[in-house]
Amino acid sequence: MKWKDIMKSKYLLILFIIVISSLTALAQDISEMRVVGTPEFLPSELIASEKRDANGEKCAGLIIISNVSGLTFDSYNGIVETRIQPGKYFLFLSPSERTIEVFSTEHASLKIFLLDYGIQLRSGEVWQIKIAGSKSLSRADKNLFNVIFQLNQDSVYSWYGDLAPIHTNGNIIAFKIPEGTYTFNFQKKGYNTEKKEISVNKDVTESVTLSKGGSLTGTLRLPGIAVITSEPNSAEIILNRQQLGTTPYQGNL
């Protein structure tokens, strides 16, 4: 073999090692979530009759218990509503739902085919499932923390600093922000403005109670409607550090 061919082979070998090392490092950054244990049917949990899906059917419920914070969800029929407590997510779903996809900034997404786990959703009934994931962070979001607010009212405007207010339909508002101290504002017509100052150096869940009185300030105008799509679907949408949901999305801004 000629010297030129030997050197060429060495360069190719070095390049191959670099590529493999890079892929291995990337794989280590993005860990996986998994379903653990056996899902449970919870006969003592009931769904209120006013919780209805887009077809007017009474919702079914799925409780997700997880050590992974900041989870978001999507489904084939669309999530009707999500209620969040530390380590616990309550999903209101169409009773015909068969597939749930779970998203985390720290892990690869997880698609759950409910029938594979023996879960048959029915109107008014609730199931519980457990999801576990490791603690490794993705490169993009390793310096960001999830700040989640649970409000006693829905349809609230929220913001921090000089950022523009964002309208949220539900009563759960989530931010994804760097370490620091922030003053968050919450406002709704007919209620007093509520402020919360929080020092953020880890994932945080806080409760916010709005009391009746007051009015919207002149800075809050009637919003326009934004429609956001992506290819592929299920991309996370963040505006002013606030998590709006996943694509496809339609909302007032």
C-alpha positions as CSV (number, residue, x, y, z in Angstrom):
1,M,0.0,0.0,0.0
2,K,1.3,3.4,-0.9
3,W,2.1,6.0,1.8
4,K,-0.6,8.3,0.3
5,D,-3.2,5.6,0.7
6,I,-2.1,4.9,4.3
7,M,-2.5,8.5,5.3
8,K,-5.9,8.7,3.6
9,S,-7.1,5.7,5.6
10,K,-5.9,7.2,8.8
11,Y,-7.8,10.4,8.1
12,L,-11.0,8.5,7.4
13,L,-10.6,6.5,10.6
14,I,-10.1,9.7,12.7
15,L,-13.1,11.3,11.0
16,F,-15.2,8.2,11.8
17,I,-14.2,8.2,15.5
18,I,-15.1,12.0,15.7
19,V,-18.6,11.4,14.2
20,I,-19.3,8.4,16.5
21,S,-18.1,10.4,19.6
22,S,-20.4,13.3,18.7
23,L,-23.4,11.1,18.2
24,T,-22.7,9.3,21.5
25,A,-22.5,12.7,23.3
26,L,-25.7,13.8,21.7
27,A,-27.5,10.6,22.7
28,Q,-26.3,11.1,26.3
29,D,-27.8,14.6,26.4
30,I,-31.2,13.5,25.3
31,S,-32.4,10.8,27.7
32,E,-35.6,8.8,27.5
33,M,-38.9,8.7,29.5
34,R,-40.7,5.4,30.1
35,V,-43.9,4.1,31.6
36,V,-43.3,2.3,34.9
37,G,-45.5,-0.1,36.8
38,T,-49.0,-1.0,35.9
39,P,-51.6,1.7,35.1
40,E,-54.4,1.9,37.7
41,F,-58.1,2.5,37.2
42,L,-59.4,4.9,39.9
43,P,-63.1,4.3,40.6
44,S,-63.1,6.9,43.4
45,E,-62.1,9.7,40.9
46,L,-65.0,11.3,39.0
47,I,-65.1,13.9,36.2
48,A,-67.5,16.8,36.6
49,S,-70.4,16.7,34.1
50,E,-69.5,20.2,32.7
51,K,-66.1,18.9,31.4
52,R,-66.9,18.2,27.8
53,D,-64.8,17.5,24.7
54,A,-65.2,19.2,21.3
55,N,-68.0,16.8,20.4
56,G,-69.9,17.6,23.6
57,E,-69.1,14.2,25.2
58,K,-68.3,14.1,28.9
59,C,-64.5,13.9,29.3
60,A,-62.4,10.9,30.6
61,G,-59.4,11.6,32.8
62,L,-55.8,10.5,32.8
63,I,-53.6,11.3,35.8
64,I,-49.8,11.2,35.1
65,I,-47.5,10.8,38.0
66,S,-43.9,11.7,37.1
67,N,-40.5,12.7,38.5
68,V,-40.1,14.9,35.3
69,S,-41.1,18.5,35.7
70,G,-42.4,20.8,33.0
71,L,-44.2,18.2,31.0
72,T,-46.5,19.1,28.1
73,F,-48.9,16.9,26.3
74,D,-50.6,16.3,23.0
75,S,-53.1,13.8,21.7
76,Y,-54.8,12.7,18.5
77,N,-58.1,14.4,19.5
78,G,-56.5,17.2,21.5
79,I,-56.1,17.7,25.2
80,V,-59.3,19.3,26.6
81,E,-57.6,20.7,29.7
82,T,-54.5,20.1,31.9
83,R,-54.3,20.6,35.6
84,I,-50.9,20.6,37.2
85,Q,-49.7,19.8,40.7
86,P,-46.1,19.1,41.8
87,G,-45.3,15.7,40.3
88,K,-48.9,15.2,39.1
89,Y,-50.7,16.1,35.8
90,F,-54.4,15.6,35.3
91,L,-55.5,15.4,31.7
92,F,-59.1,15.8,30.6
93,L,-59.5,13.8,27.4
94,S,-62.0,12.8,24.8
95,P,-63.3,9.3,25.8
96,S,-62.4,8.1,22.3
97,E,-58.8,9.1,22.8
98,R,-56.3,6.3,22.2
99,T,-52.9,8.0,21.9
100,I,-51.0,10.5,24.2
101,E,-47.7,12.0,23.5
102,V,-45.6,13.4,26.3
103,F,-42.9,16.1,25.8
104,S,-40.1,17.3,28.0
105,T,-37.2,19.7,27.4
106,E,-35.0,17.2,29.2
107,H,-35.9,14.0,27.4
108,A,-37.0,12.5,24.1
109,S,-40.8,12.6,23.6
110,L,-42.8,9.6,24.7
111,K,-45.8,8.3,22.7
112,I,-48.2,6.2,24.8
113,F,-50.7,3.9,23.0
114,L,-53.3,3.6,25.8
115,L,-54.7,0.2,24.7
116,D,-51.2,-1.3,24.8
117,Y,-51.3,-0.6,28.6
118,G,-54.8,-1.9,29.1
119,I,-56.3,1.6,29.4
120,Q,-59.8,1.9,27.9
121,L,-61.1,5.5,28.4
122,R,-64.8,6.0,29.2
123,S,-66.7,9.1,29.9
124,G,-66.4,10.2,33.6
125,E,-63.8,7.6,34.4
126,V,-60.2,8.2,35.5
127,W,-57.0,6.2,35.0
128,Q,-53.5,6.8,36.5
129,I,-50.2,6.1,34.9
130,K,-46.6,6.6,36.0
131,I,-43.7,8.0,33.9
132,A,-40.1,8.1,34.9
133,G,-37.1,9.8,33.3
134,S,-33.5,10.4,34.2
135,K,-32.2,13.9,35.3
136,S,-29.9,14.7,32.4
137,L,-30.6,18.0,30.6
138,S,-30.7,18.8,26.9
139,R,-28.2,21.2,25.6
140,A,-30.7,23.8,24.5
141,D,-32.5,24.2,27.9
142,K,-30.0,23.1,30.5
143,N,-29.8,26.7,31.9
144,L,-33.6,27.3,32.0
145,F,-36.1,26.5,34.8
146,N,-39.8,25.7,34.7
147,V,-42.0,28.2,36.7
148,I,-45.6,27.0,36.9
149,F,-48.5,29.0,38.3
150,Q,-51.8,27.5,39.3
151,L,-54.5,30.2,39.4
152,N,-58.0,30.2,41.0
153,Q,-59.3,31.9,37.8
154,D,-58.9,31.1,34.1
155,S,-58.6,33.5,31.1
156,V,-55.9,35.6,32.8
157,Y,-53.2,38.0,31.4
158,S,-49.7,37.4,32.7
159,W,-46.2,38.9,32.2
160,Y,-43.0,39.8,34.0
161,G,-40.7,42.8,33.6
162,D,-41.4,45.0,30.6
163,L,-42.6,42.1,28.4
164,A,-46.0,42.3,26.7
165,P,-48.9,40.6,28.6
166,I,-50.0,37.2,27.2
167,H,-53.6,35.8,27.6
168,T,-54.0,32.3,28.8
169,N,-57.3,30.5,28.4
170,G,-56.8,28.0,31.3
171,N,-55.8,28.4,34.9
172,I,-52.3,27.0,34.5
173,I,-49.5,29.4,33.3
174,A,-46.0,28.1,32.7
175,F,-42.8,30.0,32.1
176,K,-39.3,28.7,31.1
177,I,-36.7,31.2,32.3
178,P,-33.0,31.5,33.3
179,E,-31.9,31.8,37.0
180,G,-32.8,35.2,38.5
181,T,-35.4,37.2,40.5
182,Y,-38.6,38.1,38.7
183,T,-41.8,39.9,39.5
184,F,-44.7,38.2,37.7
185,N,-48.0,40.1,37.1
186,F,-51.5,38.5,36.8
187,Q,-54.5,40.5,35.7
188,K,-58.1,39.8,34.7
189,K,-61.1,42.1,34.2
190,G,-63.1,42.5,37.4
191,Y,-60.2,41.4,39.6
192,N,-57.3,43.1,41.4
193,T,-53.9,42.8,39.8
194,E,-51.8,40.2,41.6
195,K,-47.9,40.3,41.8
196,K,-45.5,37.6,42.7
197,E,-41.8,38.1,43.2
198,I,-39.9,34.8,42.9
199,S,-36.1,34.0,43.0
200,V,-35.6,31.2,40.5
201,N,-32.8,28.8,40.8
202,K,-34.8,25.6,40.3
203,D,-38.1,24.4,38.9
204,V,-41.0,26.1,40.9
205,T,-44.7,25.6,41.2
206,E,-46.7,28.5,42.9
207,S,-50.4,29.2,43.6
208,V,-51.9,32.6,42.7
209,T,-55.3,33.8,44.0
210,L,-57.0,36.7,42.3
211,S,-59.6,38.7,44.3
212,K,-62.5,40.5,42.9
213,G,-62.2,44.3,42.2
214,G,-60.2,46.6,40.0
215,S,-60.1,46.5,36.2
216,L,-57.7,45.9,33.3
217,T,-55.2,48.7,32.8
218,G,-55.0,50.7,29.5
219,T,-52.0,48.6,28.4
220,L,-54.2,45.6,27.8
221,R,-56.0,45.8,24.5
222,L,-58.3,43.3,22.8
223,P,-56.0,40.7,21.4
224,G,-55.7,39.4,17.8
225,I,-55.7,35.7,16.9
226,A,-52.5,33.9,16.1
227,V,-52.5,30.6,14.2
228,I,-49.1,28.7,14.3
229,T,-48.4,25.5,12.5
230,S,-45.1,23.5,12.0
231,E,-43.8,20.6,10.0
232,P,-43.7,18.2,11.8
233,N,-46.4,19.0,14.4
234,S,-45.9,19.1,18.2
235,A,-43.2,21.8,18.3
236,E,-43.1,23.6,21.6
237,I,-44.2,27.3,21.4
238,I,-42.6,29.8,23.8
239,L,-43.4,33.5,23.7
240,N,-41.8,36.0,26.1
241,R,-40.5,32.9,28.0
242,Q,-44.1,31.7,28.5
243,Q,-45.1,28.2,27.3
244,L,-48.1,28.5,25.1
245,G,-48.4,24.9,24.1
246,T,-47.5,22.9,21.0
247,T,-48.3,23.2,17.3
248,P,-50.8,23.3,15.7
249,Y,-51.8,26.3,17.9
250,Q,-54.5,28.9,17.8
251,G,-54.9,31.6,20.5
252,N,-55.5,35.2,21.4
253,L,-52.3,37.3,21.6
